[in-house]
Amino acid sequence: MGSAFALACAFFWAFAVILFKKAGESFSPIALNIYKSVVAMVLIGMTMLVMGIPFFPDAAPRVWWLLILSGLFGVTLADIFYFSSLNHLGAGMVAVVECLYLPCVLVFSYILLGERMGFWGIIGSTLVLCAILVGAVSLKDLTSGNFGRGQNMWGICAGVLAMMFVALGIVIAKDVLDQADVFWATFVRVTAGLVGLVPIVLCHPERMRFVRELKFSKAWLNAFPATVSGNYIALVLWLAGMKYTTASKAAVLNQMSTIFIFILATVWLKEKMTAQRLAAIFLAVTGAYLVIFN
């Protein structure tokens, strides 16, 4: 069940990325982050009300603090560094840097949770990583030597820090997910991440621009379905996958989102399905199979 949740998370996140591409650049990164967090918090809160899930359950203080810390790491800090990386790097390089999410989760889950993957699980993880690299990196750029030329070192460092904080945030949450409802845990993480953004926005020299961007406009309607898919459905499935399977296995299957993006972009955006992307899909499906049945 955990593997199914993790794969579903990857699909809905890929679906959200496609929707954001169709909606266009309506917000600045920080304003969009605030918008997505607020909408997700409201939707999850409404779901909890309907399902009768308490907002203040009888949970140990350790559970609260680890989920809050998880939100600060995985939402506030990770997004800041991720958006900074996007501002300095090209899309191809960012896709490569994002591949660090999987090894970071594997390392943190080994150190903090004592998780270990079997031989075929390691092989499957390697195949998924190779699939993402094969699909994301242009062979033309590699052979011409253009890939990575002129890239800013801070952008690379920021991307690495972003993946480390995302991985650390989810692994420390994994430690207490068995003691928490998935919707409540997601609500606490999103709320903590949003609260963590407040002082950053208040101290930002362009804070008034963010306020103007957050006023109601047609851009809200464009971003709303992407937010529902990516920051509500996918976010809940992400934690559910982590709760019902190992962090290592869930991380491998989460990285399948890149492969789903290739497929959805071909079907929806009419992008060409190249032999390179077909090879990536084959490698990823094979790797995911090995991980699930490891």
C-alpha positions in Angstrom: 0.0 0.0 0.0 2.9 2.4 0.8 4.4 1.7 -2.7 1.0 2.5 -4.3 0.8 5.8 -2.4 4.4 6.8 -3.3 3.7 6.1 -7.0 0.4 8.0 -6.9 2.3 10.9 -5.3 4.8 10.9 -8.2 1.9 11.0 -10.7 -0.1 13.8 -9.1 3.1 15.9 -8.6 4.0 15.3 -12.3 0.4 16.3 -13.2 0.8 19.5 -11.1 4.0 20.4 -13.0 2.2 20.1 -16.3 -0.7 22.2 -15.1 1.8 24.9 -13.9 3.4 24.9 -17.3 0.1 25.4 -19.0 -0.9 28.1 -16.4 2.4 30.0 -17.0 4.4 32.2 -14.8 1.7 34.0 -12.9 3.5 34.6 -9.6 7.0 35.2 -8.4 8.5 32.1 -6.6 7.9 33.3 -3.1 4.4 34.6 -3.7 3.5 31.3 -5.4 4.9 29.4 -2.5 2.8 31.4 -0.1 -0.3 30.9 -2.3 0.2 27.1 -2.6 0.8 26.8 1.2 -2.3 28.7 2.1 -4.5 26.9 -0.3 -3.1 23.5 0.8 -3.6 24.4 4.5 -7.2 25.4 3.9 -8.0 22.3 1.8 -6.4 19.9 4.3 -8.1 21.7 7.2 -11.5 21.4 5.5 -10.8 17.7 4.9 -10.0 17.2 8.6 -13.3 18.9 9.6 -15.3 16.7 7.3 -13.6 13.5 8.4 -13.7 14.5 12.1 -9.9 14.5 12.5 -8.9 16.7 15.5 -6.6 19.6 15.0 -5.1 19.2 18.5 -4.9 15.4 19.1 -3.4 13.8 22.2 0.0 13.5 20.6 3.3 13.5 22.5 5.2 16.8 22.4 8.0 15.0 20.5 5.5 14.3 17.6 4.5 17.9 17.4 8.1 19.2 17.4 9.4 16.8 14.9 6.5 17.5 12.4 7.0 21.3 12.9 10.8 20.9 12.4 10.0 18.8 9.3 7.8 21.6 7.9 10.5 24.2 8.5 13.2 22.1 6.8 11.0 20.6 4.0 8.9 23.6 3.1 10.5 26.9 4.4 14.2 26.3 3.9 14.0 23.8 1.1 11.8 26.1 -1.0 14.0 29.1 -0.4 17.1 27.3 -1.6 15.2 25.6 -4.5 13.9 28.8 -5.9 17.3 30.4 -5.5 18.7 27.5 -7.5 16.1 27.9 -10.2 17.1 31.6 -10.6 20.8 30.6 -11.3 20.5 27.3 -13.2 19.0 26.1 -16.4 16.2 23.5 -16.4 18.5 20.7 -17.4 20.9 21.3 -14.6 18.1 21.7 -12.0 16.7 18.3 -13.1 20.1 16.7 -12.5 20.5 18.4 -9.1 17.0 17.1 -8.1 18.4 13.6 -8.5 20.2 14.1 -5.2 16.8 13.8 -3.4 17.0 10.0 -3.6 20.5 9.4 -2.3 19.9 12.1 0.4 16.9 10.2 1.6 18.8 6.9 1.5 21.6 8.4 3.5 19.4 10.1 6.1 17.1 7.0 6.5 20.2 4.9 7.0 21.7 7.3 9.7 18.5 8.3 11.5 16.2 5.3 11.0 18.6 2.4 10.4 17.0 1.4 7.1 18.8 -0.8 4.7 17.9 -1.7 1.1 18.5 -5.2 -0.3 20.7 -5.9 -3.3 17.8 -5.7 -5.8 16.5 -2.6 -4.2 19.9 -0.9 -4.7 20.0 -2.0 -8.3 16.4 -0.7 -8.8 17.3 2.7 -7.2 20.3 3.0 -9.5 18.2 2.3 -12.5 15.7 5.0 -11.5 18.5 7.5 -11.0 20.0 6.6 -14.4 16.6 6.9 -16.0 16.2 10.5 -14.7 19.6 11.5 -15.9 19.0 9.9 -19.3 15.7 11.7 -19.7 16.7 15.0 -18.3 20.2 15.6 -19.9 20.4 16.3 -23.6 22.9 14.2 -25.4 23.5 17.1 -27.8 24.5 19.3 -24.8 26.8 16.7 -23.4 28.5 16.0 -26.7 28.9 19.7 -27.5 30.2 20.6 -24.1 27.4 23.2 -23.5 25.8 21.5 -20.6 26.6 23.3 -17.4 28.7 26.0 -19.1 28.5 29.3 -17.2 26.4 27.8 -14.4 26.7 29.7 -11.1 28.3 27.7 -8.3 25.8 29.2 -5.8 22.9 27.8 -7.9 24.4 24.3 -7.7 25.1 24.7 -3.9 21.5 26.0 -3.3 20.0 23.1 -5.3 22.1 20.6 -3.2 21.0 22.3 0.0 17.3 22.2 -1.1 17.4 18.5 -1.8 19.2 17.9 1.6 16.5 19.8 3.5 13.6 18.1 1.7 15.1 14.7 2.4 15.9 15.6 6.0 12.4 17.0 6.5 10.6 13.9 5.3 13.0 11.4 7.1 12.5 13.1 10.5 8.8 13.1 9.9 8.9 9.4 9.1 10.1 8.7 12.6 6.7 9.8 14.1 4.2 9.1 11.2 3.2 5.8 12.8 1.9 7.9 15.8 0.0 10.5 13.7 -2.9 10.7 11.2 -1.6 11.5 7.7 -3.9 14.5 7.2 -3.0 16.0 10.6 0.7 15.5 10.0 0.4 17.1 6.6 -1.5 20.0 8.1 1.1 20.6 10.8 4.0 20.5 8.3 2.3 22.9 5.8 1.3 25.3 8.6 4.8 25.3 10.1 6.3 25.9 6.6 3.9 28.8 6.0 4.6 30.4 9.4 8.4 30.0 8.7 7.9 32.0 5.5 6.3 35.0 7.3 9.5 36.5 8.8 11.4 35.9 5.5 8.7 37.8 3.5 8.5 40.6 6.1 12.3 41.1 5.9 12.4 40.8 2.1 13.0 44.2 0.2 10.3 43.3 -2.3 7.7 42.3 0.2 5.1 44.8 -1.2 5.3 43.1 -4.6 4.5 39.8 -3.1 1.4 41.4 -1.4 0.3 42.8 -4.8 0.7 39.5 -6.5 -1.4 37.7 -3.9 -4.4 39.9 -4.5 -7.3 38.0 -6.2 -6.9 37.7 -10.0 -7.3 35.3 -12.8 -3.9 33.9 -12.0 -5.5 32.3 -8.9 -7.8 30.2 -11.1 -4.8 29.1 -13.2 -2.7 28.1 -10.2 -5.6 26.5 -8.2 -5.8 23.1 -10.0 -2.0 22.7 -9.9 -2.0 23.5 -6.2 -4.8 21.0 -5.5 -2.9 18.3 -7.4 0.6 19.1 -6.2 0.3 20.6 -2.7 -2.8 18.9 -1.5 -3.3 15.4 -3.1 0.4 14.7 -3.8 1.5 16.1 -0.4 -0.9 13.8 1.5 0.1 10.8 -0.7 3.8 11.6 -0.1 3.4 11.3 3.7 1.1 8.3 3.3 3.8 6.6 1.2 6.4 7.3 3.8 4.1 6.1 6.6 3.2 2.7 5.1 6.6 1.7 3.6 10.2 2.4 4.2 11.6 5.9 3.5 14.1 4.5 1.1 11.5 2.7 -1.0 9.1 5.6 -1.0 11.9 8.0 -2.1 12.8 5.8 -5.1 9.2 5.7 -6.3 8.7 9.4 -5.6 11.5 10.1 -8.1 9.3 8.5 -10.8 7.6 11.9 -11.1 10.2 13.0 -13.6 9.3 10.0 -15.8 5.6 10.7 -15.5 6.3 14.3 -16.6 7.9 12.9 -19.8 4.7 10.9 -20.5 2.2 13.6 -19.6 4.2 16.2 -21.6 3.9 13.9 -24.7 0.2 13.3 -24.2 -0.9 16.7 -23.1 1.6 19.2 -24.3 2.3 17.3 -27.6 6.1 17.2 -26.9 8.0 14.7 -28.9 8.6 11.3 -27.4 12.3 10.7 -28.3 14.2 7.5 -28.1 16.1 8.9 -25.2 12.9 9.5 -23.2 11.7 6.0 -24.1 14.9 4.5 -22.8 14.5 6.6 -19.6 10.9 5.3 -19.1 12.0 1.7 -19.7 14.9 2.0 -17.1 12.6 3.7 -14.6 9.8 1.2 -14.8 12.3 -1.7 -14.5 13.9 0.0 -11.5 10.6 0.7 -9.8 9.5 -2.9 -10.3 12.7 -4.1 -8.6 12.3 -1.7 -5.7 8.6 -2.5 -5.1 9.2 -6.3 -5.1 12.6 -6.1 -3.3 
